[in-house]
Each structure stands twice: as structure tokens, then as C-alpha cells.
Amino acid sequence: MEWTDIRLTVAKADAEQAEAVATMIAEGGIYIEDYSDIEQQVAEIAHVDLIEQELLDKPRDTVIIHMYLEPSAQPAETLALIEARMEGAGIPYTVELEKVEQEDWQNGWRKYYHPMEIGRHLAVVPSWQEYETDRVKLILDPGLAFGTGGHETTSLCLEALDQLVRGGERVLDIGTGSGILAIAALKLGAAQAEGVDIDPVAVRTAGENAALNGVADRLTVLVGDLSDKASGQYQIITANIVANAIMALAPAVPGLMAEGGVFIASGIIDTRKEEVIAALQAAGLKVQEVKEKRGWECIVCTKA
């Protein structure tokens, strides 16, 4: 089958944040070309002279992120989504497209996706696998949307929800992706949840996963953004997106928080933690806890 390889070139300094954006919208997986420390990597196993000159000549100050689209996908729609999210994150980039032959990119990743136990109560289980457990089972088929529980940003949010959901809460999940956070909150005891995402594919996937978990009647998923879709007040608000988007929406968050409510922000690389915390505090939020995992941050806030 002929797939489309979308190549995003970004500055090395923006690579981690750009990778997070690409992961959220990639349909068939991503592949990273990063030659910034090739000598250091190779020095561990061989002398630098053994590196082919072609590799040594690769640029060290840029990174190329490959995203693969299935044959039936519309590249124009994905390019528009990339533009919206990269501009929202403030990341300069260039883009190229190429047709490639590859076996079943969409489903090949499934062999690497296994049940995961997260926090004290949750187990994230692929919909195509059997898994016996006494934990709260979150059955998931991420399809073409971001959110399997395997990425640090998602697992940090799930751990926070596992600690914070007491029962009966109203939940808002901004950038819902596969719906994993909203559905987890409902299965942990929340009463109602709303998920919003600018990607129609994500909204459809979240709805399908809600049905898999028997919570479709308690989850509303909408195409849009925070400003035009959120309504009323919520005991728990989650936003597993990127640093720039979190800082942009922060001023609106306190007005959406019920008394005693919490805001869980993730998708933040460690180098931007202090910047994001400053923006959250300036918006009238008080940081209660910062969770960290392998270079990613999850910030739990209440109203100041």
C-alpha cells in the first residue's frame, strides 16, 4: 500500500514539543531523525571514524519528524491540523510530503501495545486483548487518536485522576484525543464528563471508546476548543496538550472550576515547567503538586 510520509523539520530546541504535537495527531506512527548527538551515541559502541560521512554531514541543529498517513487519508486535512497545532504551540516548521510503500502502518503498532496497570486502581487494556484483573479496567482502542496510556504525559494524568476522583464529579477534558482521561474519570466514579478536541477523528474515536467502556451515556464529546464548547463549572479539568496551549487557556480555567475543583495540566516538557507554572499562577491558580516522569511534567492546581 502507498502511504504518505509527512516530514516536519523543526529546530532542535523545539523537537520535544513538536514530537508531542505530532504524537497527538499521527495516524500511523511517527519516526524521528535526530543527528545532534550522533558522535556521543556511536562512541559507546565504536570509534567515531566508523560513522559514515553521510550521517556526519546531517544537520545537527534541526530534527525531522516523519508522520505516516494511510492511503485513504486526506493529507490536506492532516496538514491543516498540523498547522493549527504547531502555530498554537508557537513552533516554526517546514513540511514536505512523499509517497511511500509500507506494510499496514495503521495496525502494525498494535503488537507493542499491551495492558498496563496505572496508579492504584486502573488497568488500561487494548480492546483486542483479554486481561484478567481486579482493577478498574479501561478498555481502549486509540485508533487514529492520541492517548494509549503508554506515553508519560497520559500516564501522569491517569495517576492524578486515580488519586483525585472521589465520585460524583463533573469533568472537562480539553484535547480529549482517544477519550482516555475522560473515560478513566467516569470509570473511577465521576458522574459526567465532557471532552473537546479540534480533531473530528479524535472526537469520533473518543465516542467509540466510551461505548466500549459502557459510559457513552455519561460522556459528551465535541469538536471545538475550550472557548466555545465548555459550559458551567467542573470539579476536575484535564488538559494533556502542549505547554503553549496550556498557557494560552490558563486565564479561562479558574472561571470553569467549581469550588474545590482541580486542574490537571500535562504534555509539558521539563525545560518549560517553570514557565508554565508562572503562567498558571498569573491566571489565578495555585500549584498543589508537580508529577514528573522521564522528562515530562504534570501540574495539579487549585484556585489560588
GIWOQUI-V15258 format. One record per backbone hydrogen bond with DSSP energy under -0.5 kcal/mol. CO is the residue of the C=O (numbers start at 1). NH is the residue of the N-H. Records with the same first field share a line. If there is no record, write none. Layout:
CO: NH, NH
This chain:
1: 3, 102
3: 5, 100
4: 6, 69
5: 7, 98
6: 8, 67
7: 9, 96
8: 10, 65
9: 94
10: 63
11: 14
12: 15
14: 18
15: 19
16: 20
17: 21
18: 22
19: 23
20: 24
21: 25
22: 25, 26
24: 146
29: 68
31: 66
32: 34
33: 64
35: 38
37: 41
38: 42
39: 43
40: 44
41: 44
42: 45, 46
47: 50
48: 51
52: 55, 56
53: 57
55: 58
61: 12
63: 10, 65
64: 33, 66
65: 8
66: 31
67: 6
68: 28
69: 4
70: 73
73: 75
74: 77, 78
75: 79
76: 80
77: 81
78: 82
79: 83
80: 84
81: 85
82: 86
83: 87
84: 88
85: 89
86: 90, 91
87: 90
90: 92
94: 9
96: 7
98: 5
100: 3, 102
102: 104
104: 108
105: 109
107: 110
108: 111
109: 112
110: 113
112: 114
116: 118, 124
118: 122
121: 136
122: 118
123: 125, 138
124: 116
125: 140
126: 129
135: 137
136: 123, 138
137: 139
138: 125
140: 127
142: 145
146: 178
151: 154, 155
152: 156
153: 157
154: 158
155: 159
156: 160
157: 161
158: 162
159: 163
160: 164
161: 165
169: 191, 192
170: 235, 236
171: 194
172: 174, 238
173: 176, 196
174: 240
176: 179
179: 183
180: 184
181: 185
182: 186
183: 187
184: 188
185: 190
186: 189
189: 168
192: 171
193: 220
194: 173
195: 222
196: 175, 176
197: 224
198: 200
199: 203
200: 204
201: 205
202: 206
203: 207
204: 208
205: 209
206: 210
207: 211
208: 212
209: 213
210: 215, 216
211: 214
215: 218, 219
218: 193
219: 221
220: 195
222: 197, 224
225: 228, 229
226: 230
234: 258
235: 262
236: 172
237: 264
238: 174
239: 241, 266
242: 246
243: 247
244: 248
245: 249
246: 250
249: 252, 253
250: 253, 254
252: 256
253: 256, 257
254: 257
256: 234
258: 261
262: 237
263: 265, 301
264: 239
265: 299
266: 241
267: 243, 269
268: 297
269: 272
270: 273
272: 276
273: 277
274: 278
275: 279
276: 280
277: 281
278: 282
279: 283
280: 285
281: 284
284: 304
285: 287
286: 302
289: 300
291: 298
293: 296
295: 270
296: 293
297: 268
298: 291, 300
299: 265, 301
300: 288, 289
301: 263
302: 286
